[in-house]
Amino acid sequence: MTAARILVVGAGPTGLSAACALWDLGVPCRVVDRRPGPGLAPKGLVLWSGALECLDRLGVAGKLTGTALPLAGASYWSKGRRIAGVRFGGLTGTAFPGPLCVPQPVTERALLERLTELGGTVEWETDATAVTVRRGGPEESVTVTLSAAGGEETVTVPWLVAADGARSLVRDSVGIPFEGHTFDRTFLIGDGRLEGAPEEAEVQHHITPDGVLVIVPQPDGHRVFFDTEPDERTEPPSEELLQRLLDERGPGGLRLHGTWWTSRFRVHAKVAPRFREGPVLLAGDAVHAHTTAGGQGLNTGVQDGYDVGWKLATVVRGGDPALLDSYEAERRPASVRAVAGGDQQTRMWLLRRPAARLLRDTVLRVLSATGLLERKAIPLLAQLDMDHSASPAVTAPDGTAGTPRALRPGRRAPDTALTPVQGPAAASLHAHLAAGRHTLLVYGGEEAAETALRAARAVRERGAQDTARVLWIQPADTADAHASRGDGHVPSTDGQVPDRGGALAVARERDRGLGTGGSAWIAYVRPDGVVAACSDPAGLDALLARLPSRAPLTAPAPSLRH
């Protein structure tokens, strides 16, 4: 195995997601963390659809869904009355239509297990104490001093992923500020048993003149969350204090007991102006700090980690280094949006003037009654509707490709039902893309066969068959019988084609969701499921150039997909 060229600092959900993506795509990395082991504090609770899709590509989501609690909805209460509500679970075009409650330590353990399966490890109690970036030469690099029980070590690597949290030493070392504000309130959390809580797994927001109470169902209990006047205390709140606030702000009849975790903290709304400094790429809490509203911090961090992981893996394996320019261009706007949404919701909780509270309650009632609250808020929280059309890693359509309107560069590929013909037994396009591989879509009947075969051959020649796939999608009305094309490749009577190396899959549309009146077309879909370029078959070489061109640097790892 080649020595790791990438150092990941931080083994929380963000760093582990990056490390798993790298190892899964054939690139080893070294992971260090100053903590003695995986986190025990359940800081984050909720996983939304966008993060769950990333975890699914890493082979982790299946480990979480069995023990997770699907959340049914959220409600808003004022003056003891329900004023608004939304229902979860109605998102379409995703395998994860609603959010799941999964305490953060469970997610961390699942990612750590997957990293181990892929061949990676975490060096615990290893702290990055100094970082120096070398810029300007033909080979940029970063030198890091690592401190552990055995002493200090200085390492120089071409790439560093900084996932070392809100107090990031790496961010400070490379001179990137952390811009934003801190709320002038102290926030209290308690996780425990809550007698008298509704059976339905609904998140409740009780907004009172004295402060907010949020109740979040968990698989084994509930979380209660309050804001209070700021003070100088640092110790966790007592169960007695939490119960008093629960009695003052809640609906009555609730008793908290058996708390296993309590915390007192301040919340921030911050985003760094840059996510990259040369060979240093920063992710997660190191570059964005969220309020607790909507549970966006954990979700945004997981998606940061996955994004930087697949892009770095592509570049290390011979892809265009300019691909990394898209990391900040795509992830910073997503972070700004997520932070702004949580900031807005928290400000709404904290309104004190009676006139402002009345206006807020009226607006919530109207938005809820019209369904607009659900239609607008849930996609924002799910983080599935990102528009990367302005990204440098996306090629705008030129209008000549003949691709369907649903296939928009910069957006997630649409789903469509498929009948497997050759290769994986995936019954939809999203099921194919869930493998998290570079995917070349080739659409058309018999006339597209040569394009599909040439693409698969190029994938093998580039040594990328472990990380890239060709999916030939045949129109729904394609005949089963094919004639020889006279080139030595004779499709069988069931539509299959010879493919040495398994780089080519064949499927047939069940309807004309991707059909364009018979026109053949090709498209490149990134490992994150985003369409990056479309073309007619003549543009195949340009799309192939986006794929890795070097063999994997790791040994084959066990697949969790069949």
DARAKA-V499576 format. One record per residue. N is the residue number from 1. RES is the residue in one letter. PSI is psi as a letter, one per 40 degrees, with the letter a starting at -180 (* if undefined). Layout:
N/RES/PSI ; N/RES/PSI
This chain:
1/M/h ; 2/T/i ; 3/A/i ; 4/A/h ; 5/R/e ; 6/I/h ; 7/L/h ; 8/V/h ; 9/V/h ; 10/G/h ; 11/A/f ; 12/G/a ; 13/P/d ; 14/T/d ; 15/G/d ; 16/L/d ; 17/S/d ; 18/A/d ; 19/A/d ; 20/C/d ; 21/A/d ; 22/L/d ; 23/W/d ; 24/D/d ; 25/L/f ; 26/G/e ; 27/V/h ; 28/P/i ; 29/C/i ; 30/R/h ; 31/V/h ; 32/V/i ; 33/D/h ; 34/R/e ; 35/R/i ; 36/P/e ; 37/G/a ; 38/P/i ; 39/G/i ; 40/L/d ; 41/A/h ; 42/P/g ; 43/K/d ; 44/G/i ; 45/L/d ; 46/V/h ; 47/L/h ; 48/W/i ; 49/S/d ; 50/G/d ; 51/A/d ; 52/L/d ; 53/E/d ; 54/C/d ; 55/L/d ; 56/D/d ; 57/R/d ; 58/L/e ; 59/G/f ; 60/V/d ; 61/A/d ; 62/G/d ; 63/K/d ; 64/L/d ; 65/T/d ; 66/G/d ; 67/T/e ; 68/A/i ; 69/L/h ; 70/P/h ; 71/L/h ; 72/A/d ; 73/G/a ; 74/A/i ; 75/S/i ; 76/Y/h ; 77/W/i ; 78/S/h ; 79/K/f ; 80/G/e ; 81/R/i ; 82/R/h ; 83/I/e ; 84/A/i ; 85/G/i ; 86/V/i ; 87/R/h ; 88/F/i ; 89/G/e ; 90/G/e ; 91/L/h ; 92/T/i ; 93/G/f ; 94/T/i ; 95/A/e ; 96/F/g ; 97/P/e ; 98/G/i ; 99/P/i ; 100/L/h ; 101/C/h ; 102/V/h ; 103/P/i ; 104/Q/d ; 105/P/d ; 106/V/d ; 107/T/d ; 108/E/d ; 109/R/d ; 110/A/d ; 111/L/d ; 112/L/d ; 113/E/d ; 114/R/d ; 115/L/d ; 116/T/d ; 117/E/d ; 118/L/e ; 119/G/e ; 120/G/i ; 121/T/i ; 122/V/h ; 123/E/g ; 124/W/i ; 125/E/f ; 126/T/h ; 127/D/h ; 128/A/h ; 129/T/e ; 130/A/i ; 131/V/h ; 132/T/h ; 133/V/h ; 134/R/h ; 135/R/i ; 136/G/d ; 137/G/i ; 138/P/d ; 139/E/g ; 140/E/i ; 141/S/i ; 142/V/h ; 143/T/h ; 144/V/h ; 145/T/h ; 146/L/h ; 147/S/h ; 148/A/a ; 149/A/d ; 150/G/e ; 151/G/a ; 152/E/i ; 153/E/h ; 154/T/h ; 155/V/i ; 156/T/h ; 157/V/i ; 158/P/d ; 159/W/i ; 160/L/h ; 161/V/h ; 162/A/h ; 163/A/f ; 164/D/f ; 165/G/a ; 166/A/d ; 167/R/f ; 168/S/h ; 169/L/d ; 170/V/d ; 171/R/d ; 172/D/d ; 173/S/d ; 174/V/e ; 175/G/f ; 176/I/h ; 177/P/i ; 178/F/h ; 179/E/i ; 180/G/a ; 181/H/i ; 182/T/h ; 183/F/i ; 184/D/f ; 185/R/i ; 186/T/h ; 187/F/h ; 188/L/i ; 189/I/i ; 190/G/h ; 191/D/h ; 192/G/a ; 193/R/h ; 194/L/g ; 195/E/i ; 196/G/e ; 197/A/i ; 198/P/i ; 199/E/d ; 200/E/i ; 201/A/g ; 202/E/h ; 203/V/h ; 204/Q/h ; 205/H/h ; 206/H/h ; 207/I/h ; 208/T/i ; 209/P/d ; 210/D/e ; 211/G/a ; 212/V/i ; 213/L/h ; 214/V/h ; 215/I/h ; 216/V/h ; 217/P/i ; 218/Q/i ; 219/P/d ; 220/D/e ; 221/G/a ; 222/H/i ; 223/R/h ; 224/V/i ; 225/F/h ; 226/F/i ; 227/D/i ; 228/T/i ; 229/E/i ; 230/P/i ; 231/D/a ; 232/E/e ; 233/R/i ; 234/T/e ; 235/E/i ; 236/P/i ; 237/P/i ; 238/S/i ; 239/E/d ; 240/E/d ; 241/L/d ; 242/L/d ; 243/Q/d ; 244/R/d ; 245/L/d ; 246/L/d ; 247/D/d ; 248/E/d ; 249/R/e ; 250/G/a ; 251/P/e ; 252/G/i ; 253/G/e ; 254/L/h ; 255/R/h ; 256/L/h ; 257/H/i ; 258/G/f ; 259/T/h ; 260/W/e ; 261/W/h ; 262/T/i ; 263/S/i ; 264/R/h ; 265/F/i ; 266/R/i ; 267/V/i ; 268/H/i ; 269/A/g ; 270/K/i ; 271/V/h ; 272/A/i ; 273/P/d ; 274/R/i ; 275/F/e ; 276/R/i ; 277/E/g ; 278/G/b ; 279/P/e ; 280/V/h ; 281/L/h ; 282/L/i ; 283/A/i ; 284/G/a ; 285/D/e ; 286/A/d ; 287/V/e ; 288/H/h ; 289/A/h ; 290/H/i ; 291/T/i ; 292/T/e ; 293/A/h ; 294/G/e ; 295/G/f ; 296/Q/d ; 297/G/d ; 298/L/d ; 299/N/d ; 300/T/d ; 301/G/d ; 302/V/d ; 303/Q/d ; 304/D/d ; 305/G/d ; 306/Y/d ; 307/D/d ; 308/V/d ; 309/G/d ; 310/W/d ; 311/K/d ; 312/L/d ; 313/A/d ; 314/T/d ; 315/V/d ; 316/V/d ; 317/R/f ; 318/G/e ; 319/G/i ; 320/D/h ; 321/P/d ; 322/A/e ; 323/L/d ; 324/L/e ; 325/D/d ; 326/S/e ; 327/Y/d ; 328/E/d ; 329/A/d ; 330/E/d ; 331/R/d ; 332/R/d ; 333/P/d ; 334/A/d ; 335/S/d ; 336/V/d ; 337/R/d ; 338/A/d ; 339/V/d ; 340/A/d ; 341/G/d ; 342/G/d ; 343/D/d ; 344/Q/d ; 345/Q/d ; 346/T/d ; 347/R/d ; 348/M/d ; 349/W/d ; 350/L/e ; 351/L/h ; 352/R/d ; 353/R/h ; 354/P/d ; 355/A/d ; 356/A/d ; 357/R/d ; 358/L/d ; 359/L/d ; 360/R/d ; 361/D/d ; 362/T/d ; 363/V/d ; 364/L/d ; 365/R/d ; 366/V/d ; 367/L/d ; 368/S/d ; 369/A/d ; 370/T/e ; 371/G/e ; 372/L/d ; 373/L/d ; 374/E/d ; 375/R/d ; 376/K/d ; 377/A/d ; 378/I/d ; 379/P/d ; 380/L/d ; 381/L/d ; 382/A/d ; 383/Q/f ; 384/L/e ; 385/D/f ; 386/M/i ; 387/D/h ; 388/H/f ; 389/S/d ; 390/A/e ; 391/S/i ; 392/P/e ; 393/A/e ; 394/V/h ; 395/T/h ; 396/A/i ; 397/P/i ; 398/D/e ; 399/G/e ; 400/T/e ; 401/A/d ; 402/G/e ; 403/T/i ; 404/P/i ; 405/R/d ; 406/A/e ; 407/L/g ; 408/R/h ; 409/P/h ; 410/G/e ; 411/R/i ; 412/R/i ; 413/A/h ; 414/P/i ; 415/D/i ; 416/T/i ; 417/A/h ; 418/L/i ; 419/T/h ; 420/P/h ; 421/V/d ; 422/Q/h ; 423/G/a ; 424/P/i ; 425/A/f ; 426/A/h ; 427/A/e ; 428/S/i ; 429/L/d ; 430/H/d ; 431/A/d ; 432/H/d ; 433/L/e ; 434/A/e ; 435/A/e ; 436/G/f ; 437/R/i ; 438/H/h ; 439/T/h ; 440/L/h ; 441/L/h ; 442/V/h ; 443/Y/h ; 444/G/i ; 445/G/a ; 446/E/d ; 447/E/e ; 448/A/e ; 449/A/d ; 450/E/d ; 451/T/d ; 452/A/d ; 453/L/d ; 454/R/d ; 455/A/d ; 456/A/d ; 457/R/d ; 458/A/d ; 459/V/d ; 460/R/d ; 461/E/d ; 462/R/e ; 463/G/f ; 464/A/e ; 465/Q/e ; 466/D/d ; 467/T/e ; 468/A/i ; 469/R/i ; 470/V/h ; 471/L/h ; 472/W/h ; 473/I/h ; 474/Q/i ; 475/P/i ; 476/A/d ; 477/D/e ; 478/T/h ; 479/A/i ; 480/D/d ; 481/A/h ; 482/H/i ; 483/A/i ; 484/S/i ; 485/R/e ; 486/G/e ; 487/D/e ; 488/G/e ; 489/H/h ; 490/V/h ; 491/P/i ; 492/S/i ; 493/T/e ; 494/D/e ; 495/G/e ; 496/Q/i ; 497/V/i ; 498/P/h ; 499/D/h ; 500/R/h ; 501/G/e ; 502/G/f ; 503/A/e ; 504/L/h ; 505/A/i ; 506/V/h ; 507/A/i ; 508/R/h ; 509/E/i ; 510/R/e ; 511/D/a ; 512/R/f ; 513/G/d ; 514/L/e ; 515/G/i ; 516/T/f ; 517/G/f ; 518/G/e ; 519/S/h ; 520/A/i ; 521/W/i ; 522/I/i ; 523/A/i ; 524/Y/h ; 525/V/h ; 526/R/i ; 527/P/d ; 528/D/e ; 529/G/e ; 530/V/h ; 531/V/h ; 532/A/d ; 533/A/i ; 534/C/i ; 535/S/i ; 536/D/i ; 537/P/d ; 538/A/e ; 539/G/e ; 540/L/d ; 541/D/d ; 542/A/d ; 543/L/d ; 544/L/d ; 545/A/e ; 546/R/e ; 547/L/i ; 548/P/i ; 549/S/e ; 550/R/i ; 551/A/i ; 552/P/i ; 553/L/e ; 554/T/i ; 555/A/i ; 556/P/h ; 557/A/i ; 558/P/h ; 559/S/i ; 560/L/e ; 561/R/i ; 562/H/*
